[in-house]
Amino acid sequence: QVQLVESGGGLVQTGGSLRLSCAASGSAFSRNIVSWHRQAPGKQRELVATISQDGFNTDYADSVKGRFTISRDKAKNTVSLEMNSLKPEDTGIYYCKLVYMNGEEDWGQGTQVTVSS
């Protein structure tokens, strides 16, 4: 198993920016798909963005397209989520997930993002 640790969350005003980072132990992180998810209070966890093993293919939820950017730094063994033009509806706990080739998953503990109106 890989230990995933998210960081970079915080409180920001509407229109502001945050950069989340997911750091991992072990080499499995760079060989598998990584995604960011979020869960708002009282709502189900939802997929925000996904990045391929090589970092060249990305996908985003419609609600964040054009505002969020997912990227991978293999040298640092991290996956980041750059979030711009933040809205109150972006508030939630953001989680990093690693998906192995066999379908198993590892999740981080999450980092809180709060966007004030």
C-alpha positions as CSV (number, residue, x, y, z in Angstrom):
1,Q,0.0,0.0,0.0
2,V,0.9,3.6,-0.6
3,Q,0.5,6.3,2.0
4,L,-1.1,9.4,0.5
5,V,-0.9,12.7,2.3
6,E,-2.9,15.8,1.0
7,S,-1.9,19.3,1.9
8,G,-2.6,22.9,0.8
9,G,-6.2,23.3,1.9
10,G,-7.5,26.3,3.7
11,L,-9.9,29.2,3.8
12,V,-10.1,31.5,0.7
13,Q,-12.5,34.1,-0.6
14,T,-14.6,33.7,-3.7
15,G,-12.4,34.2,-6.7
16,G,-9.3,33.1,-4.9
17,S,-6.9,30.3,-5.6
18,L,-5.4,27.3,-3.8
19,R,-3.0,24.7,-4.7
20,L,-3.5,21.2,-3.2
21,S,-0.7,18.6,-3.2
22,C,-0.9,14.9,-2.8
23,A,2.4,13.3,-1.7
24,A,3.0,9.6,-1.8
25,S,5.4,7.1,-0.5
26,G,6.6,4.3,-2.8
27,S,7.0,3.9,-6.5
28,A,3.5,2.7,-7.1
29,F,2.3,6.3,-7.2
30,S,4.0,7.1,-10.4
31,R,2.8,4.0,-12.2
32,N,-0.9,4.4,-11.6
33,I,-3.8,6.7,-12.2
34,V,-4.3,9.4,-9.6
35,S,-7.5,11.4,-9.0
36,W,-8.8,14.1,-6.8
37,H,-12.3,13.9,-5.3
38,R,-14.2,16.2,-3.0
39,Q,-17.0,15.8,-0.5
40,A,-19.2,18.7,0.6
41,P,-21.2,18.6,3.8
42,G,-24.3,16.4,3.4
43,K,-23.3,15.4,-0.2
44,Q,-21.7,12.3,-1.8
45,R,-18.1,12.3,-2.7
46,E,-17.5,13.3,-6.3
47,L,-14.7,13.0,-8.8
48,V,-13.0,16.3,-9.5
49,A,-10.0,15.5,-11.8
50,T,-8.0,12.5,-13.0
51,I,-4.5,12.2,-14.4
52,S,-2.9,9.3,-16.2
53,Q,0.3,7.5,-15.3
54,D,2.4,9.5,-17.6
55,G,0.7,12.8,-16.8
56,F,-0.3,13.5,-20.4
57,N,-4.0,12.7,-20.1
58,T,-6.3,14.6,-17.8
59,D,-10.0,14.7,-17.2
60,Y,-12.2,17.1,-15.2
61,A,-15.7,17.3,-13.8
62,D,-17.7,19.8,-15.8
63,S,-18.1,22.0,-12.7
64,V,-14.3,22.7,-12.5
65,K,-13.2,22.7,-16.2
66,G,-11.3,25.8,-17.0
67,R,-10.7,26.6,-13.4
68,F,-8.8,23.6,-12.0
69,T,-5.6,22.0,-13.3
70,I,-4.3,18.6,-12.2
71,S,-0.6,17.9,-12.7
72,R,2.0,15.4,-11.8
73,D,5.6,15.8,-10.6
74,K,7.3,12.5,-10.8
75,A,10.6,13.7,-9.4
76,K,8.8,14.8,-6.2
77,N,6.3,11.9,-6.4
78,T,3.4,14.3,-6.0
79,V,0.1,15.2,-7.8
80,S,-1.1,18.7,-7.5
81,L,-4.5,20.4,-8.0
82,E,-4.3,24.0,-8.9
83,M,-7.7,25.6,-8.2
84,N,-8.5,29.1,-9.5
85,S,-11.6,31.3,-9.5
86,L,-12.9,29.4,-6.5
87,K,-16.6,29.5,-5.7
88,P,-18.4,28.7,-2.5
89,E,-19.7,25.5,-4.0
90,D,-16.1,24.3,-4.3
91,T,-16.1,24.0,-0.5
92,G,-15.5,20.5,0.9
93,I,-12.9,18.0,1.9
94,Y,-10.6,17.1,-1.0
95,Y,-9.2,13.6,-1.2
96,C,-6.4,12.1,-3.3
97,K,-7.0,8.6,-4.7
98,L,-4.6,6.1,-6.2
99,V,-6.1,3.4,-8.5
100,Y,-4.0,0.3,-9.0
101,M,-4.1,-1.7,-12.2
102,N,-6.0,-4.5,-10.4
103,G,-8.7,-2.0,-9.4
104,E,-7.7,-1.6,-5.7
105,E,-7.6,1.9,-4.3
106,D,-5.7,3.9,-1.7
107,W,-7.1,7.1,-0.3
108,G,-5.6,10.0,1.6
109,Q,-7.0,11.5,4.7
110,G,-8.3,14.6,3.0
111,T,-7.7,18.3,3.2
112,Q,-10.4,20.9,3.9
113,V,-11.1,23.7,1.4
114,T,-13.5,26.4,2.4
115,V,-14.5,29.2,0.0
116,S,-16.3,32.1,1.7
117,S,-18.8,34.2,-0.2
